[in-house]
Amino acid sequence: MPDLFSHTPVVLSEMLDYLQPEDGETILDCTFGGGGYTQAILTRAHCFVWAIDRDPDAITRGLTFAKNLQQKEGERRLHMLYGCFSTLQTLIQSAYAPPLFDGIVMDLGISSFQIDDPQRGFSFKHDGPLDMRMDKNGLTAEDLINTAHEKDLADILYYYGEERYARRIARAIVTERVKTPFRTTFQLADLVRRIVPRNSSILDTATRTFQGIRIAVNDELGEIERGLEQALNHLAPSGRLVVVSFHSLEDRIVKRVMAQATKKTQNSLSLYTLSKANPLQLQSSYSDSFILLTSKVIRPCKSERVKNPRARSARLRALVKGCISYDSITHNKTL
Ligand SMILES: C[S@@+](CC[C@H](N)C(=O)[O-])C[C@H]1O[C@@H](n2cnc3c(N)ncnc32)[C@H](O)[C@@H]1O
């Protein structure tokens, strides 16, 4: 595919500050996209990156980038893995990738390559087929919109799109599709704009509907939930996990999963202090300890928000996997 589009990486320097890639380390980029993060990581340190994407176009870009880099440096520093990050374990096993990583990064959502290509059907700004599948596999947005029950459509728009007018939009879709099935992004956007009243917000009134349908088509929230769990399992001791999300539904999951992981650590610590439990048992429960690096969510700086409107809603959270040995517990009980 010709490179008609490009993607400007968001909160790039903040991501590097938390990921802290070092020479010789192995890093996993779960969302290669346009390769902006991967490229910056490989430039920051002489490390090795394994990169995942569920979009075959992103994999094609990555393979070309990896080949050029190898030719230039005479060494393979980037490996591409095609699939969903929720299946991380299977992906790394089948590619003989290392089981543990010194850093893992996830930059959620879709890339500009995807949103700016009318043929992918993600945007209400371009007319194109109602597709919206990141991986070009399975049910399309068109299938969903033309076949789902009215109540299911309304729930998708309400919960995933956070759209107040979900029930009205779902009713109108179901009435309209009997006469004319939905085929294009403009058809859907026009219908939504007729129903949702304009307010003072700069957002197009079709924004929330498109967000809801996209999340449903790609099971994005389920992916994040399962992907984070996998990422925690594949962090090496002292490994950092950095996640960048773009709306409150995503961020809520990231915040909860990170809080749960770090809370378990605090509970184990107090258990030790209170009961002086069996050291061997302690050692195994401590091997999975995590410390939050971002007590508050990190937002892009003002200049980035001005330069890149897509960055405005970005939120970054990070944690580190503790590397507690039995010695460090018994001697100073610190992580
Ligand atoms: C925001 S872009 C990443 C941009 C990238 N950090 C850069 O700097 O170019 C998100 C990418 O993640 C991919 N993606 C989203 N969800 C995924 C999932 N569950 N598994 C694998 N890839 C996913 C999308 O296809 C898209 O290419």
The ligand as a MOL file (V3000), in Angstrom:
LIG
                    3D

  0  0  0     0  0            999 V3000
M  V30 BEGIN CTAB
M  V30 COUNTS 27 29 0 0 0
M  V30 BEGIN ATOM
M  V30 1 C -2.6890 4.3400 17.9790 0
M  V30 2 S -2.0530 3.1990 16.8460 0 CHG=1
M  V30 3 C -0.3860 2.9730 17.3920 0
M  V30 4 C 0.5450 4.0070 16.8520 0
M  V30 5 C 2.0040 3.7520 17.1480 0
M  V30 6 N 2.2950 3.8220 18.5580 0
M  V30 7 C 2.8860 4.7360 16.3940 0
M  V30 8 O 3.5930 5.5220 17.0420 0
M  V30 9 O 2.8730 4.7380 15.1730 0 CHG=-1
M  V30 10 C -2.7770 1.6980 17.3770 0
M  V30 11 C -2.4030 0.4770 16.5550 0
M  V30 12 O -2.6900 -0.6530 17.3600 0
M  V30 13 C -3.3330 -1.6270 16.6230 0
M  V30 14 N -4.2010 -2.3510 17.5700 0
M  V30 15 C -5.2810 -1.8860 18.2230 0
M  V30 16 N -5.7960 -2.8220 19.0030 0
M  V30 17 C -5.0120 -3.9140 18.8600 0
M  V30 18 C -5.0390 -5.2220 19.4200 0
M  V30 19 N -5.9950 -5.5910 20.2730 0
M  V30 20 N -4.0650 -6.0900 19.0880 0
M  V30 21 C -3.0730 -5.7060 18.2090 0
M  V30 22 N -3.0240 -4.4950 17.6270 0
M  V30 23 C -3.9770 -3.6110 17.9580 0
M  V30 24 C -4.1090 -0.8870 15.5610 0
M  V30 25 O -4.3120 -1.7080 14.4350 0
M  V30 26 C -3.1870 0.3050 15.2760 0
M  V30 27 O -2.3320 0.0150 14.2110 0
M  V30 END ATOM
M  V30 BEGIN BOND
M  V30 1 1 1 2
M  V30 2 1 2 3
M  V30 3 1 2 10
M  V30 4 1 3 4
M  V30 5 1 4 5
M  V30 6 1 5 6
M  V30 7 1 5 7
M  V30 8 2 7 8
M  V30 9 1 7 9
M  V30 10 1 10 11
M  V30 11 1 11 12
M  V30 12 1 11 26
M  V30 13 1 12 13
M  V30 14 1 13 14
M  V30 15 1 13 24
M  V30 16 1 14 15
M  V30 17 1 14 23
M  V30 18 2 15 16
M  V30 19 1 16 17
M  V30 20 1 17 18
M  V30 21 2 17 23
M  V30 22 1 18 19
M  V30 23 2 18 20
M  V30 24 1 20 21
M  V30 25 2 21 22
M  V30 26 1 22 23
M  V30 27 1 24 25
M  V30 28 1 24 26
M  V30 29 1 26 27
M  V30 END BOND
M  V30 END CTAB
M  END
